[in-house]
Each structure stands twice: as C-alpha cells, then as structure tokens.
Amino acid sequence: MSNQTNNPTRCSWAGTDELYIKYHDQEWGKEVHDDHTFFEFMILESAQAGLSWITILRRREAYRKAFANFDVQKVAAFTVNDVERLLQDEGIIRNRLKIQTSISNAKLFIDIQKEFGSFDKYLYSFMPGGKAIMNNSNATPATSPESDAIAKDMKKRGFKFFGTTICYAFMQATGMVNDHIPTCSFKQTDANLY
C-alpha cells in the first residue's frame, strides 16, 4: 500500500492480536461490491451478535466449511438435518436461532438479488449518491442514518439478527463506510469525505 510505512499507524481497536491486525490491514473498510462477500459477512456479523468480533474471526474458517463456503444458494437449501448437523459443529457458535436465521436470511438475500439484480445494488441504493462513505474523524460511531434505514428495511423484509448496530459493523467490514482514523496508515483516501 502506498501510504504504509515500516511502522504503520493503526486504529487502536486492532490491538496486538495478529488475526485482528491482518483483518484491520487487509479487509476492514475496504470497499467491495461482491454479493458472495456480502453474504459471508451477513452470516459472520449475525453470528457475532452479543459476542466479540475476534471470537467470530477465530472461527471464520469453520464457518466457511459449515456454511458451504458461503454459497447463498446452498445455504438457502439447508434443511432441518443441516441445522442439527451445525448444532454439533464445535467450530461455530452453536446457537439454534442464529443457525436457523442464517438459512432464512439466505432465502431473503436471494429474494433481494432477484428484485434488485444484486445485493450490492440493493445496499448502495441507501448510500448517499450510491457511494461509500469515508468518515474523516477519530470518532467511530456504532450506527448511522444509512445503517438505520438498511436495518429497518431488512427487518420489514423478514431478516433477523441484523439490527442497525450489526448493520453498521457489516458496512464497516465491507467498506460501505470507512472508519479508519485519519492518521491510520491503512485509510484509503480515494472516496468521498463526509
């Protein structure tokens, strides 16, 4: 990266955990427009509800295996037998409601893809000018007007475990909003500042 140095400055939340640092440096705040990635983070962020993000990051590969490499069509087709199988999988959070929600959310995700052409188009229809937001402050909010609007619409469509706080974390993870602090070596500067 062009703005990295040998001793990069990072957002303080990255701490010293190597997995957290890698996630901060390589993924968090990086804009993506790929429905597969959006579905992956929908499952991961929903699983994270009530837990720390590092707990989910450490189980990410297990989630990838358990949830058919985050193939939305395959997950949407999961049955009661798959739920029971997943409840025995020690690599993931074994919460029946969260597992069932991942399956029902997959079906709703596909419905949105059919309606809008892609989940990406749906999400960015809520964004100012259809573009990602580059926050330029040291404050990192937990929600935004955009996450409020997306979460409200998704709830109306039947999604679960995707309230405004989870939605905002999802937006940060997928670069819909870039909350890297201004002095962070990993802050991209090619998006609109708000």
URNORCOR-V512036 format. One record per residue. PSI is psi in degrees with one decimal (none if undefined). OMEGA is omega as a letter, one per 40 degrees, with the letter a starting at -180 (* if undefined). BURIAL is b if it has 9 or more other ideal C-beta (glycine too) atoms within 8 Angstrom, else e. Layout:
# URNORCOR-V512036
psi omega burial
PSI OMEGA BURIAL
PSI OMEGA BURIAL
This chain:
# URNORCOR-V512036
psi omega burial
143.4 a e
-29.6 a e
10.8 i e
151.4 i e
179.2 i e
-28.3 i e
77.2 a e
147.7 i b
133.8 a e
160.7 i b
140.1 a b
-28.1 a e
-21.3 a e
-25.5 i b
-141.0 a e
-2.8 i e
125.6 a e
-37.9 i e
-42.6 i b
-43.2 a b
-44.7 i b
-44.1 i e
-45.2 i b
-48.3 a b
-35.4 a b
-20.8 a e
-50.2 a e
125.0 i e
-2.9 i b
123.5 a e
126.0 i b
154.4 i e
37.7 a e
119.8 a e
-33.3 i b
-44.8 i b
-40.7 i b
-41.9 a b
-40.1 i b
-50.6 a b
-26.1 i b
-45.1 i b
-47.3 a b
-45.1 a b
-37.8 i b
-38.4 i b
-29.0 a b
-19.4 a b
120.4 i b
-0.3 a e
172.4 i b
151.3 a e
-34.5 a e
-31.8 i b
-41.5 a b
-41.6 i b
-39.6 a b
-20.8 a e
7.8 a b
-45.2 a b
-36.8 i e
-38.9 i b
-39.5 i b
-44.3 i b
-43.8 a e
-33.7 a b
45.1 i b
45.5 a e
32.5 i e
36.8 i b
110.0 a b
-37.3 i b
-43.0 i e
-43.3 a e
-39.4 i b
-25.6 a b
0.7 i e
146.8 a b
-177.9 i e
-37.2 i e
-36.9 i e
-40.1 i b
-46.9 i b
-39.6 i e
-45.4 a e
-31.9 i b
-17.4 i b
-5.2 a e
107.4 a b
-10.5 a e
-15.4 a b
174.3 i b
115.5 a b
72.6 i b
114.6 a e
-46.2 a e
-42.2 i e
-38.6 i b
-48.0 i b
-37.7 i b
-38.8 i b
-37.8 a b
-46.9 a b
-37.0 i b
-33.2 i b
-42.1 i b
-40.8 i b
-35.5 i b
-45.4 i b
-39.7 i b
-42.1 i b
-41.0 i b
-42.9 i b
-40.3 a e
-41.1 a e
-9.9 a b
-30.2 i e
157.1 i e
-33.8 i b
-48.2 i b
-39.3 i b
-53.5 a b
-47.1 a b
-9.2 i b
-15.8 i e
-10.4 a e
145.4 i b
118.8 a e
14.1 a e
22.6 a e
158.8 i b
157.4 a b
130.8 i b
101.7 i b
139.2 a b
58.9 i e
167.1 i e
-8.2 i e
134.8 i e
107.4 a b
165.7 i e
-18.4 i e
173.2 i b
166.9 i b
-34.2 i e
-43.4 i b
-34.9 i b
-47.8 a b
-43.0 i b
-48.1 a b
-39.9 i b
-44.6 a b
-40.8 a b
-37.7 i b
-42.6 i b
-32.3 a e
-7.3 i b
-0.4 i e
146.4 i b
162.0 a b
41.7 i b
52.8 i b
-178.2 a e
-35.2 i b
-44.7 i b
-41.1 i b
-42.4 a b
-41.5 i b
-39.1 i b
-43.4 i b
-39.3 i b
-44.0 a b
-34.3 a b
8.5 i b
13.1 i b
-28.1 i b
138.0 i b
107.1 a b
16.0 i b
136.3 i b
154.3 a b
-30.5 a e
-1.4 a e
132.6 i b
-15.5 a b
9.9 i b
125.5 i b
146.0 a b
21.1 a e
13.9 i e
172.3 i b
135.3 i b
137.7 i e
none * e
